[in-house]
């Protein structure tokens, strides 16, 4: 059985290739302090089905290139779309360090 890893896609800009970040918590041997260690793996995605932020399962396989030795098994969870702000609402920074919402000007009656 090949090694299987589960992580989050951090980049999917290249064709048929994704970069998967896998975070693990480790404890320092002397100071007993916990810290997070992140490792990045390059995986082969034949159909370009994984996107940035998706939770995926990858497994070890034959080398596809110098750095690609994993392949995408399946997408476990799709990421949610990014939230976009409306263009008609503008924020304005005032002198007293508060943001004030300025409504768009009403169109002139014809």
KEZA-26804 format. One record per residue: residue in one letter; x, y, z of N, C-alpha, C in turn. Coordinates in steps of 0.05 Angstrom, whole numbers, plus 5000, padded with zeros to 4 digits. Each point is the difference from the previous one (the first is absolute). Example, Ala and Ser with C-alpha at 12.3 -4.5 7.8 and 13.67 -1.06 7.14 Angstrom:
A526448865156498250245000501850245000;S499350214986501650245001498550225014;
REM end
This chain:
X501749765000498350245000501850255000;X499350194983501650244997499350195023;X501950185006499650205021497850204991;X498050045017497950194995500250245019;X499650244989500150245016497650174995;X499150145020497650174997500950295006;X499250194983500850285004498350194985;X500950255000498550224987501650104976;X498750044977501350104976500750295004;X502650074998500950275003500550144973;X500249844979500450124973499049804979;X498650114980499149834978500450154974;X502050174998500450174977501349854976;X501649795006501349864979498249794988;X500549934975498349814986500649725010;X497949855008500249725009501749975025;X500450225016501749995023498750165022;X500049905025499050145023502249995022;X500050205017501850015023498349965025;X500649805016498449935023501650065025;X498850155019501350075025498849825022;X501849875015499249835022501250105025;X498350075020501050115025499949795022;X502049995016500049815023501150145025;X498949925023500850115025502249835012;X502350125008502249855012500850135026;X501249845017500950105026503150015001;X501150225008502950035002501149815021;X502149844995500949805019501150125026;X501250235000501250115024498050195014;X498850184985498350215013497149925003;X499249784988497249905002497950204990;X500850174982498250204988499049884974;X497350034995498949904975500250214978;X500649914976500150194977498949864975;X499350154980498949904976502149984978;X500249784987501949964978498349954975;X500650154979498549984975501949894979;X499049794986501549884978498450034974;X501450054978498750034975500749774981;X498049894987500549784981498850084973;X501349934979499150054973498749744990;X497550024990498549764992499050034972;X499649784986499049994973496950005000;X498850184986497150034998499349984971;X499449764990499649954971497850174988;X497750035014497750144989499650285010;X501950115014499950275012497450035016;X499349815016497450015015500350145027;X502450025011500350125027500650304997;X498950165017500550295000501250095026;X500850255002501350105024498149995023;X500949905023498449985024498549745003;X500149824980498649755002501549815019;X498649835014501149795016500349754983;X502449904997500549784981501549775014;X499949774986501549765008501949934978;X502649985006502049944981501549745008;X501249864981501549765007502649994984;X502049875011502649974988499849824975;X501550074979500049844975502650034987;X500249914975502550034985500550294995;X502550084996500650284995498950104972;X498450215001499050124975502150204990;X501550135018502050194993502150005022;X501750205000502150025021498850035028;X497950165002498850055027497349875004;X498749904979497349885003500249705004;X499649915025499949715005497449925014;X498050175000497449945011497950054978;X497749875003497850044982497450055016;X498250154988497450055013498349764999;X498949925024498249775001497150104997;X499350195018497350114998499950275016;X498050164992499550255014498049945022;X500850045025498349935023497950225005;X500850254997498250225006500850244983;X498050114985500550244984500150245017;X501650204993500150255015497650174993;X499450185018497850194995501050234983;X498250124984500850224983500750245017;X501750174988500850255014497750195001;X499950165021497950205003500950254986;X498250114983500750244986498250235009;X501150245003498550235008498750134976;X497750135005498750144979501650244991;X499850074974501550234990498750275008;X497450005005498650255005500450115028;X501049845019500550105027502950065003;X500650255009502850095002500550065029;X502349925010500850085027501950234999;X499750185020501750245001501350015027;X502650055001501550025025499850285010;X499050045024499750275012502450055018;X500250255010502250085017500049875028;X497649925010499949885027500349705000;X501449894980500749724998497749804999;X497750104990497749824996499350004971;X499049774991499249984972497050074998;X499450164981497250094996499149904973;X497549904998499049904975498550234986;X500850044976498850224984498249874979;X497550065000498149894980500550134973;X499549864978500450124974497950224995;X500850204984498350234995497649904983;X497750115006497649934985500150124972;X499049844982500050094972498050234997;X500750184982498250234995497549904986;X497850125008497449934987499950124972;X499149854981499950094973497350104993;
REM end
